[in-house]
Amino acid sequence: MHLRRVLVKRVKMSHLRWMNTQPFEIEPLQNLEGKSIIEVSRATDLLVKDPWDEDFTDGDEGNDRRVSEIEKEFTSWAAEGKKEDQLVAMALHLSGVYIKNYSLDKAEKMLNRILPWCRAAQGPYLWKILQKIATLRFKQNRQPECAELLEELASIAPPNAATHANLTTAYNSIGDYEKALDHINKGIALKGETDKDDKWALGLVKKNLGDTQAGIQYLKEALEGHYNEAPDDKVMIAKLHDSLADAYLKNEDLEQAERHYQTAYEYFKATVGDSSPLTGSAAGLVGKVQMLQGKKIESLKYLTAALKVEANKDGIHCTPLYELVSSILSIYVEESVPAESGALSNIHPFLEQAIVNLDSRNELTDGNGGVLLHKIGEAYLLSQPSEHHKAYSTLKRAQCLLVAETQADLTSLLDILAVEISAVASNLTEEELCVLDAAVPQASKASTTEGAQNEEHEPINEVDLLKAENDALKAENARLRSILSRVKDGFAALEEL
């Protein structure tokens, strides 16, 4: 009863067509003695995968409505006094619903609550929750933990191709391509054939190992297979277009890369909606490849769309935000977009949302946060004078974090910050400066439990952010002169710097 009360109170979930189904069909694992390894793998795949999986391809509103229906239905269903194993089965399913819709915080809370029960139950319940948590960790950019969970799953469940496919994805993402290739081959052996998904995985690994042409060929075959065998699965087709675009980009074929990124973006937008991280990521990649082709003004539409998604998603991190804001600012400076046009103000709501989102997760507590805040402060600095109070407070906060940073020599960056702060301060009154100074948070490490958990799992490549910014400082002085020449009258005297 205790578990039921917790689930009903904190996690509302359901699906009416689950009413007459058992939580898990154990029968496939019975009477398998003497069966081939391929038959055992197929039986186990049924238990590792979610038999009630849904596609969620009806756009933002349609998908949100479906998730809400599932939640409401289970609230009613659970109140009927179902057994705990059935409740856990439904909780496992809804966690997958949340993960698929990138409601990662909800999925985290749910899985944490039922994990002890599943570990005690063992068997399919444990297999499924390990798979769910591994998927969650992957989408949280915690891929090494994802691989560890999948290795645990592989060690306790009967051999199955699905787990090897997921291990392939995990190891490919963290750069261990030889292990990824090993798991591809193990999965193929368990299935007894090389299917379209194996070709997809082979294409990614070959590309990452440097054989780009072979990678492109495998990915083209995989894409053709999906169009022929699963033409209605637009999300997977979009992901394949994205993978093929990556390969073309690595091969420096920018025209083909843009074409496939654009196709992925349109498919994602039509299925999972504008607010999905899948759509946002594709938009950012379209913008990136357009910038490489010199289509800078055209790319702003896509970079801004990507920034909007990135600022609001559960799995938010400093690095992609930094890259997007930097790209957008570089276009405004290089294309001489006047501050008076107010064009840069279009991204201000997303910058503010990003800060609120990151603060709620204690992510703006170190040098990485300081580097990002510096870029956001520059966005305000480049805007109209009415935004200069935001520029000042954001740059001051960045300064506090960077002064306390010990991982890299940030002397040049701090010098630039000091000039920018002094410049914007000259346009503010003493009273305004006193108020803004009092409101600037001081640099400190997060002390809450949630913050400590976040610190333990630093996003991939996040530590490189400081070095990347520091390495770029040789060009910063020239860029700073360009910035200072374009802000209002109070900055003219700084041109000689």
MOLIN-V987601 format. One record per backbone hydrogen bond with DSSP energy under -1.0 kcal/mol. NH is the residue of the N-H (numbers start at 0). CO is the residue of the C=O. If there is no record, write none. Layout:
# MOLIN-V987601
NH|CO ; NH|CO
This chain:
# MOLIN-V987601
4|0 ; 5|1 ; 6|2 ; 7|3 ; 8|4 ; 9|5 ; 10|6 ; 17|14 ; 18|15 ; 20|17 ; 28|25 ; 29|26 ; 34|31 ; 39|35 ; 40|36 ; 41|37 ; 42|38 ; 43|39 ; 44|40 ; 45|41 ; 46|43 ; 47|43 ; 48|44 ; 52|49 ; 58|270 ; 62|58 ; 63|59 ; 64|60 ; 65|61 ; 66|62 ; 67|63 ; 68|64 ; 69|65 ; 70|66 ; 71|67 ; 72|68 ; 73|69 ; 74|70 ; 75|71 ; 76|72 ; 77|73 ; 78|74 ; 79|76 ; 80|77 ; 86|82 ; 87|83 ; 88|84 ; 89|85 ; 90|86 ; 91|87 ; 92|88 ; 93|89 ; 94|90 ; 95|91 ; 96|92 ; 97|93 ; 98|94 ; 99|95 ; 100|96 ; 101|98 ; 102|97 ; 103|101 ; 106|102 ; 107|103 ; 108|104 ; 109|105 ; 110|106 ; 111|107 ; 112|108 ; 113|109 ; 114|110 ; 117|113 ; 118|114 ; 119|115 ; 120|116 ; 121|117 ; 126|122 ; 127|123 ; 128|124 ; 129|125 ; 130|126 ; 131|127 ; 132|128 ; 133|129 ; 134|130 ; 135|131 ; 136|132 ; 137|133 ; 138|134 ; 139|135 ; 140|137 ; 141|136 ; 145|141 ; 146|142 ; 147|143 ; 148|144 ; 149|145 ; 150|146 ; 151|147 ; 152|148 ; 153|149 ; 154|150 ; 156|152 ; 163|159 ; 164|160 ; 165|161 ; 166|162 ; 167|163 ; 168|164 ; 169|165 ; 170|166 ; 171|167 ; 172|168 ; 173|169 ; 175|170 ; 176|174 ; 179|175 ; 180|176 ; 181|177 ; 182|178 ; 183|179 ; 184|180 ; 185|181 ; 186|182 ; 187|183 ; 188|184 ; 189|185 ; 190|186 ; 191|187 ; 198|194 ; 199|195 ; 200|196 ; 201|197 ; 202|198 ; 203|199 ; 204|200 ; 205|201 ; 206|202 ; 207|203 ; 208|204 ; 209|206 ; 210|205 ; 211|209 ; 214|210 ; 215|211 ; 216|212 ; 217|213 ; 218|214 ; 219|215 ; 220|216 ; 221|217 ; 222|218 ; 223|219 ; 224|220 ; 225|221 ; 226|222 ; 227|223 ; 228|224 ; 229|225 ; 232|229 ; 233|231 ; 236|232 ; 237|233 ; 238|234 ; 239|235 ; 240|236 ; 241|237 ; 242|238 ; 243|239 ; 244|240 ; 245|241 ; 246|242 ; 247|243 ; 248|244 ; 249|245 ; 250|246 ; 251|248 ; 252|247 ; 253|251 ; 256|252 ; 257|253 ; 258|254 ; 259|255 ; 260|256 ; 261|257 ; 262|258 ; 263|259 ; 264|260 ; 265|261 ; 266|262 ; 267|263 ; 268|264 ; 269|265 ; 270|266 ; 271|267 ; 272|267 ; 275|272 ; 279|275 ; 280|276 ; 281|277 ; 282|278 ; 283|279 ; 284|280 ; 285|281 ; 286|282 ; 287|283 ; 288|284 ; 289|285 ; 290|286 ; 291|287 ; 293|290 ; 294|289 ; 295|293 ; 298|294 ; 302|298 ; 303|299 ; 304|300 ; 305|301 ; 306|302 ; 307|303 ; 308|304 ; 309|305 ; 310|306 ; 312|308 ; 315|313 ; 321|317 ; 322|318 ; 323|319 ; 324|320 ; 325|321 ; 326|322 ; 327|323 ; 328|324 ; 329|325 ; 330|326 ; 331|327 ; 332|328 ; 333|329 ; 334|330 ; 335|332 ; 336|331 ; 340|337 ; 341|338 ; 345|342 ; 346|343 ; 350|346 ; 351|347 ; 352|348 ; 353|349 ; 354|350 ; 355|351 ; 356|352 ; 357|353 ; 358|354 ; 359|355 ; 361|358 ; 362|357 ; 369|365 ; 370|366 ; 371|367 ; 372|368 ; 373|369 ; 374|370 ; 375|371 ; 376|372 ; 377|373 ; 378|374 ; 379|375 ; 380|376 ; 381|377 ; 382|379 ; 386|383 ; 387|384 ; 390|386 ; 391|387 ; 392|388 ; 393|389 ; 394|390 ; 395|391 ; 396|392 ; 397|393 ; 398|394 ; 399|395 ; 400|396 ; 401|397 ; 402|398 ; 403|399 ; 413|409 ; 414|410 ; 415|411 ; 416|412 ; 417|413 ; 418|414 ; 419|415 ; 420|416 ; 421|417 ; 422|418 ; 423|419 ; 424|420 ; 425|421 ; 426|423 ; 427|424 ; 432|428 ; 433|429 ; 434|430 ; 435|431 ; 436|432 ; 437|433 ; 451|447 ; 452|448 ; 453|449 ; 454|450 ; 455|451 ; 461|458 ; 464|461 ; 467|463 ; 468|464 ; 469|465 ; 470|466 ; 472|469 ; 474|471 ; 478|474 ; 479|475 ; 480|476 ; 481|477 ; 482|478 ; 483|479 ; 484|480 ; 485|482 ; 490|487 ; 491|488 ; 493|490 ; 494|491 ; 496|493
